[in-house]
Amino acid sequence: MIQETIVTTISPDGLVHIAPMGIHINGDEYIILPFRPSTTLVNVLHSQTAVLNYCDDVRVFAGCLTGRRDWPLRAAEKISAPVLACALAHTEVQVIRIEDDPVRPKLFCTAVHSAHHAPFTGFNRAQFAVLEAAILVSRLTMLSQEKIASELAYLRIGFDKTAGDRERVAWDWLMAAIDEHNGAQP
Ligand SMILES: Cc1cc2nc3c(=O)[nH]c(=O)nc-3n(C[C@H](O)[C@H](O)[C@H](O)COP(=O)(O)O)c2cc1C
């Protein structure tokens, strides 16, 4: 099972880093898989810790992909990396084993603390659409404009029917990034 989370880490200089990451969860094992190069990877290798934030505010996902990484934080219980203030729940993890790889190392982690902060209020198709559009934005240089346009046309159906304010803000940030990328193409 892969859960789309926001991973918060801390650099050797004490700088906070926030990045969306799909975490593989097998029982009580959490695997972070950052593609090189990655600030998250550098930070986890140094601190051996991270916070996995479970978050339904999709502005954070879209924001991180469009240069908006300044989200409210608070202190974690057991580790130095902070918790995202809007997280519904979070897990503080510690690295137990690393499988190195030139493309995508595997960071096997175990939980050292977990907490719930707010209820999960159900699935929302616009949130799913924003997550998928954010993944497209993270692959803009690998995908054709035609592929992106056809995926967005499908995602827009559920988005238009179900979006609230947060989802619309997040979607607009992503569409602006796609327009900017397309405008810069020859
Ligand atoms: C929903 C979602 C899941 C993602 N999962 C991963 C992942 O598992 N590994 C990864 O390297 N990047 C993933 N990305 C892209 C990263 O968030 C983005 O490239 C980020 O800048 C990672 O690099 P960093 O550690 O240097 O910040 C994901 C993006 C989204 C929107």
PDBQT file of the ligand as one rigid body, heavy atoms in Angstrom, charges set to zero:
ROOT
HETATM    1  C1  LIG A 201       1.584  12.817  -4.605  1.00  0.00    +0.000 C 
HETATM    2  C2  LIG A 201       3.061  12.919  -4.878  1.00  0.00    +0.000 A 
HETATM    3  C3  LIG A 201       3.899  11.859  -4.538  1.00  0.00    +0.000 A 
HETATM    4  C4  LIG A 201       5.276  11.931  -4.766  1.00  0.00    +0.000 A 
HETATM    5  N1  LIG A 201       6.074  10.878  -4.409  1.00  0.00    +0.000 NA
HETATM    6  C5  LIG A 201       7.421  10.966  -4.586  1.00  0.00    +0.000 A 
HETATM    7  C6  LIG A 201       8.276   9.906  -4.171  1.00  0.00    +0.000 A 
HETATM    8  O1  LIG A 201       7.839   8.874  -3.648  1.00  0.00    +0.000 OA
HETATM    9  N2  LIG A 201       9.620  10.073  -4.364  1.00  0.00    +0.000 N 
HETATM   10  C7  LIG A 201      10.138  11.211  -4.938  1.00  0.00    +0.000 A 
HETATM   11  O2  LIG A 201      11.363  11.317  -5.067  1.00  0.00    +0.000 OA
HETATM   12  N3  LIG A 201       9.344  12.212  -5.341  1.00  0.00    +0.000 NA
HETATM   13  C8  LIG A 201       8.007  12.135  -5.186  1.00  0.00    +0.000 A 
HETATM   14  N4  LIG A 201       7.204  13.160  -5.584  1.00  0.00    +0.000 N 
HETATM   15  C9  LIG A 201       7.802  14.373  -6.194  1.00  0.00    +0.000 C 
HETATM   16  C10 LIG A 201       8.480  15.175  -5.098  1.00  0.00    +0.000 C 
HETATM   17  O3  LIG A 201       7.570  15.669  -4.143  1.00  0.00    +0.000 OA
HETATM   18  C11 LIG A 201       9.263  16.369  -5.651  1.00  0.00    +0.000 C 
HETATM   19  O4  LIG A 201       9.980  16.040  -6.786  1.00  0.00    +0.000 OA
HETATM   20  C12 LIG A 201      10.175  16.833  -4.569  1.00  0.00    +0.000 C 
HETATM   21  O5  LIG A 201      10.770  18.019  -4.951  1.00  0.00    +0.000 OA
HETATM   22  C13 LIG A 201      11.179  15.745  -4.175  1.00  0.00    +0.000 C 
HETATM   23  O6  LIG A 201      12.483  16.176  -4.091  1.00  0.00    +0.000 OA
HETATM   24  P1  LIG A 201      13.139  16.764  -2.745  1.00  0.00    +0.000 P 
HETATM   25  O7  LIG A 201      13.302  15.682  -1.759  1.00  0.00    +0.000 OA
HETATM   26  O8  LIG A 201      14.437  17.321  -3.258  1.00  0.00    +0.000 OA
HETATM   27  O9  LIG A 201      12.196  17.855  -2.305  1.00  0.00    +0.000 OA
HETATM   28  C14 LIG A 201       5.826  13.093  -5.369  1.00  0.00    +0.000 A 
HETATM   29  C15 LIG A 201       4.981  14.163  -5.706  1.00  0.00    +0.000 A 
HETATM   30  C16 LIG A 201       3.609  14.077  -5.471  1.00  0.00    +0.000 A 
HETATM   31  C17 LIG A 201       2.731  15.228  -5.847  1.00  0.00    +0.000 C 
ENDROOT
TORSDOF 0
